[in-house]
Amino acid sequence: MKKVKGKTETKKDSGIVPQKSTSNADENLKRLVCSGILKEFVRDNSGAWDHQGWLDLCDKISKEGYAPIDFDQVGLALENERTDYSNKLII
């Protein structure tokens, strides 16, 4: 960045707009969801698990090459899988 008459010129001011890139964590989350690991976890645990089960899943995810990953987002994806699992039981 450079100073222009008392203000700092940003990349946007100079006409250079940074491209939005997908982080490794975002890519890894997509890969994880597509892998079926979360769906399998929900099915194997009949839609219910304890904290240790969650920690074991997080460990498995890391060991299988999905790190870095945002585990908050993994939790949300896992809840979506649980909802799908529960809905299939009702039908």
Sine and cosine of phi, psi and omega as CSV:
sin_phi,cos_phi,sin_psi,cos_psi,sin_omega,cos_omega
0.00,0.00,0.53,-0.85,0.03,-1.00
-0.77,-0.64,0.39,-0.92,0.01,-1.00
-0.99,0.13,0.73,-0.69,0.06,-1.00
-0.75,-0.66,0.95,-0.30,0.01,-1.00
0.70,0.71,0.82,0.57,0.12,-0.99
1.00,0.09,-0.04,1.00,0.06,-1.00
-0.82,-0.58,0.37,-0.93,0.00,-1.00
-1.00,-0.03,0.81,-0.59,0.02,-1.00
-0.98,0.18,0.77,-0.64,0.04,-1.00
-0.99,-0.12,0.18,-0.98,0.05,-1.00
-0.85,0.53,-0.61,0.79,0.00,-1.00
-0.91,0.42,-0.66,0.75,0.02,-1.00
-0.88,0.47,-0.53,0.85,-0.05,-1.00
-1.00,0.07,0.05,1.00,0.01,-1.00
1.00,0.00,-0.07,1.00,0.04,-1.00
-1.00,-0.10,0.94,-0.35,0.00,-1.00
-0.97,-0.24,0.87,-0.48,-0.02,-1.00
-0.90,0.44,0.65,-0.76,0.05,-1.00
-0.96,0.27,0.59,-0.81,0.06,-1.00
-0.97,0.25,0.86,-0.51,0.01,-1.00
-0.94,-0.35,0.52,-0.86,0.04,-1.00
-1.00,0.04,0.77,-0.64,-0.03,-1.00
-0.96,0.28,0.29,-0.96,0.07,-1.00
-0.85,0.52,-0.63,0.78,0.00,-1.00
-0.88,0.47,-0.65,0.76,0.03,-1.00
-0.91,0.42,-0.70,0.72,0.02,-1.00
-0.89,0.45,-0.67,0.74,0.00,-1.00
-0.91,0.41,-0.58,0.81,0.05,-1.00
-0.90,0.44,-0.71,0.71,0.02,-1.00
-0.87,0.49,-0.70,0.71,0.01,-1.00
-0.88,0.47,-0.66,0.75,-0.01,-1.00
-0.89,0.45,-0.73,0.68,-0.01,-1.00
-0.87,0.50,-0.67,0.74,0.00,-1.00
-0.94,0.33,-0.36,0.93,-0.08,-1.00
-0.94,0.34,-0.43,0.90,-0.06,-1.00
1.00,0.01,-0.02,1.00,-0.02,-1.00
-0.87,0.49,-0.68,0.73,-0.03,-1.00
-0.93,0.36,-0.68,0.73,0.03,-1.00
-0.87,0.49,-0.69,0.73,0.02,-1.00
-0.89,0.46,-0.67,0.74,0.01,-1.00
-0.87,0.49,-0.72,0.69,0.00,-1.00
-0.89,0.46,-0.73,0.69,-0.01,-1.00
-0.88,0.47,-0.73,0.68,-0.03,-1.00
-0.89,0.45,-0.43,0.90,-0.01,-1.00
-0.97,-0.25,0.22,0.98,0.02,-1.00
0.79,0.62,0.57,0.82,0.07,-1.00
0.97,0.23,0.18,0.98,0.00,-1.00
-0.60,-0.80,0.69,-0.73,0.02,-1.00
-0.46,-0.89,0.32,-0.95,0.02,-1.00
-0.98,-0.19,-0.03,-1.00,-0.06,-1.00
-0.88,0.47,-0.62,0.78,0.01,-1.00
-0.89,0.45,-0.61,0.79,0.07,-1.00
-0.87,0.49,-0.67,0.74,0.05,-1.00
-0.88,0.47,-0.73,0.69,0.00,-1.00
-0.88,0.47,-0.64,0.77,0.04,-1.00
-0.89,0.45,-0.66,0.75,0.04,-1.00
-0.89,0.45,-0.70,0.71,0.02,-1.00
-0.86,0.51,-0.66,0.75,0.03,-1.00
-0.90,0.45,-0.70,0.71,0.02,-1.00
-0.87,0.49,-0.70,0.71,-0.01,-1.00
-0.86,0.51,-0.71,0.71,0.00,-1.00
-0.91,0.42,-0.71,0.71,-0.04,-1.00
-0.92,0.38,-0.44,0.90,-0.02,-1.00
-1.00,0.01,0.19,0.98,0.16,-0.99
1.00,-0.02,0.36,0.93,0.00,-1.00
-0.99,-0.14,0.12,0.99,0.04,-1.00
-1.00,0.02,0.58,-0.82,0.00,1.00
-0.97,0.25,0.50,-0.87,0.02,-1.00
-0.45,-0.89,0.50,-0.86,0.03,-1.00
-1.00,0.00,0.96,-0.28,-0.07,-1.00
-0.93,0.37,-0.36,0.93,0.13,-0.99
-0.90,0.44,-0.67,0.74,0.03,-1.00
-0.94,0.35,-0.57,0.82,0.08,-1.00
-0.88,0.48,-0.68,0.74,0.02,-1.00
-0.87,0.50,-0.66,0.75,0.04,-1.00
-0.91,0.41,-0.68,0.73,0.03,-1.00
-0.90,0.43,-0.62,0.79,0.02,-1.00
-0.91,0.42,-0.65,0.76,0.05,-1.00
-0.90,0.43,-0.60,0.80,0.08,-1.00
-0.89,0.46,-0.66,0.75,0.04,-1.00
-0.90,0.44,-0.62,0.78,0.02,-1.00
-0.91,0.42,-0.64,0.76,0.04,-1.00
-0.89,0.46,-0.71,0.71,0.04,-1.00
-0.87,0.50,-0.68,0.73,0.01,-1.00
-0.88,0.48,-0.74,0.68,-0.01,-1.00
-0.89,0.46,-0.65,0.76,0.01,-1.00
-0.90,0.43,-0.57,0.82,0.03,-1.00
-0.94,0.34,-0.48,0.88,0.04,-1.00
-0.94,0.33,-0.51,0.86,-0.04,-1.00
-0.96,0.28,-0.57,0.82,-0.08,-1.00
-0.95,0.30,0.00,0.00,0.00,0.00
